Amino acid sequence: MTFLKWTFIVILGLIACLLIVAFFVKNDYSVDREIVINQPKDSVFSYIKYLKNQDNFSKWASMDKQMKKEYKGTDGTVGFSSAWDSDNKDVGKGEQIIKSINEGENVEYTLHFIKPFEGFADAYLSTDSISATSTKVKWGFESKMKYPMNLLLLFMNMEDMIGKDLEVGLGNLKKILEK
């Protein structure tokens, strides 16, 4: 056989191996972080239930001051959406919609990422009273990667990547609410 045929066979073999490995790799991931804010639970929740307020504390919202934003509906209610469009590849284009609100407890969101990659995720912010004057806030994110893209989860540490951004956002939230 010629060198070209062997090269082709080896490349096909590698691709086949990767596809087989991807079949056994998990396709979902979840990341969450929490922080204690020295404010009563009702004060904290009344701030975090408004999706527009994420523009004040989310790391992603601060990554592009020129980002185009569009809002639809009544903020703080189920169905309210916030769409963004940025030339910054780390921000991209997408939309976040309030999926459910358990008043005083948590807000759940659906995220639709459009650029640079199409994808969906679920996120939430929850509050838990530690005392009359302190509240634990938890921010979580979960998603799935379709086969064979789930192979990337072997090489990407989503816990670190997303976790660090959640920590920054929660730190910003703490500063805002403890002023």
C-alpha positions in Angstrom: 0.0 0.0 0.0 1.1 3.5 -0.6 1.8 6.0 2.1 -1.4 7.9 1.2 -3.6 4.8 1.7 -2.0 4.1 5.1 -2.5 7.7 6.2 -6.1 7.6 5.2 -6.7 4.3 7.1 -5.0 5.6 10.2 -7.1 8.8 10.1 -10.3 6.8 9.6 -9.3 4.6 12.5 -8.7 7.6 14.8 -12.0 9.1 13.9 -13.8 5.8 14.5 -12.0 5.4 17.9 -13.0 9.0 18.9 -16.6 8.3 17.9 -16.7 5.1 20.0 -15.2 6.9 23.0 -17.7 9.7 22.7 -20.5 7.1 22.9 -19.4 6.3 26.5 -18.6 9.9 27.6 -21.2 11.7 29.7 -23.1 14.3 27.9 -24.3 16.5 30.7 -22.7 18.7 33.3 -23.8 21.0 36.1 -22.0 23.7 38.0 -23.1 25.8 40.9 -21.6 28.2 43.4 -22.9 29.9 46.5 -22.2 32.9 48.7 -23.6 34.4 51.9 -25.0 37.9 51.6 -25.5 39.9 54.8 -29.1 41.0 54.0 -32.5 39.5 54.8 -33.7 36.8 52.4 -36.7 38.9 51.1 -34.4 41.8 50.2 -32.0 39.5 48.3 -34.8 37.7 46.5 -36.6 40.9 45.5 -33.4 41.9 43.7 -32.4 38.6 42.0 -35.9 37.8 40.7 -35.5 40.7 38.1 -33.5 39.4 35.2 -32.4 42.9 34.2 -30.5 43.1 37.5 -28.1 40.4 36.2 -26.7 43.1 34.0 -25.3 44.7 37.3 -23.6 41.6 38.7 -23.1 38.9 36.0 -19.5 38.6 34.7 -20.8 37.8 31.2 -22.9 41.1 31.1 -19.8 43.1 31.9 -17.6 41.6 29.3 -18.9 43.8 26.5 -20.2 47.3 27.3 -21.2 47.7 23.6 -23.4 44.5 23.7 -26.9 45.0 22.2 -29.7 44.1 24.7 -33.4 43.5 24.1 -36.0 42.8 26.7 -39.5 41.4 26.2 -42.3 41.2 28.7 -42.6 42.2 32.4 -39.3 41.7 34.3 -39.7 39.6 37.4 -42.4 37.4 35.9 -42.4 34.1 34.1 -41.8 34.6 30.3 -39.7 37.7 30.6 -36.8 37.5 28.2 -33.4 39.2 27.8 -31.6 38.8 24.5 -28.0 39.8 23.9 -25.8 40.2 20.8 -22.1 40.8 21.1 -19.2 40.8 18.7 -17.1 39.4 21.6 -16.8 35.7 21.0 -16.8 35.0 24.7 -20.2 36.6 25.0 -21.8 35.8 21.6 -25.5 35.9 21.0 -28.4 34.4 22.8 -31.5 34.7 25.0 -32.4 34.0 28.6 -36.0 33.5 29.6 -37.5 33.3 33.1 -39.0 29.8 33.2 -40.4 29.7 36.8 -40.4 31.7 40.0 -41.0 30.2 43.4 -41.5 33.5 45.2 -38.9 34.0 47.9 -37.1 30.8 47.0 -35.7 30.5 43.5 -35.9 31.7 39.9 -35.3 29.3 37.0 -34.1 30.3 33.6 -33.8 28.8 30.1 -30.8 29.9 28.2 -30.6 29.7 24.4 -27.1 30.3 23.0 -27.0 31.1 19.3 -23.4 32.2 18.6 -20.7 31.2 18.6 -22.3 27.8 19.1 -25.9 26.7 19.3 -27.0 25.3 22.6 -29.4 25.3 25.5 -28.9 25.4 29.2 -30.9 25.7 32.4 -29.9 28.1 35.2 -31.2 29.1 38.5 -30.7 31.5 41.4 -32.0 30.4 44.8 -32.1 31.9 48.3 -31.9 30.3 51.7 -32.2 32.1 54.9 -29.2 31.6 57.2 -30.5 34.1 59.8 -32.7 37.1 59.9 -29.9 39.2 58.4 -28.0 36.8 56.2 -29.0 34.8 53.1 -27.2 32.1 51.2 -27.5 32.6 47.4 -26.9 29.7 45.1 -26.3 30.2 41.3 -26.4 27.1 39.2 -26.1 26.1 35.6 -26.7 22.8 33.8 -26.5 21.7 30.2 -25.9 18.8 27.8 -23.6 18.4 24.8 -24.9 16.3 22.0 -23.0 13.3 20.7 -20.3 13.5 19.4 -19.6 17.0 20.7 -19.8 15.5 24.2 -16.2 14.3 23.6 -15.1 17.9 24.3 -16.1 17.3 28.0 -13.0 15.2 28.3 -10.9 18.2 27.5 -12.9 21.1 29.0 -13.3 21.6 32.7 -16.7 23.1 32.8 -16.6 23.2 36.6 -13.6 25.6 36.5 -14.7 27.6 33.4 -18.2 28.4 34.4 -17.6 28.1 38.2 -15.2 31.0 38.1 -17.6 33.2 36.3 -20.4 32.3 38.7 -18.1 33.2 41.6 -17.3 36.6 40.1 -21.0 37.3 39.6 -21.9 36.3 43.1 -19.1 38.4 44.5 -20.5 41.4 42.5 -24.0 40.6 43.8 -22.7 40.6 47.4 -21.0 44.0 46.9 -24.2 45.5 45.4 -26.5 44.2 48.1 -24.3 44.9 51.1 -23.7 48.6 50.2 
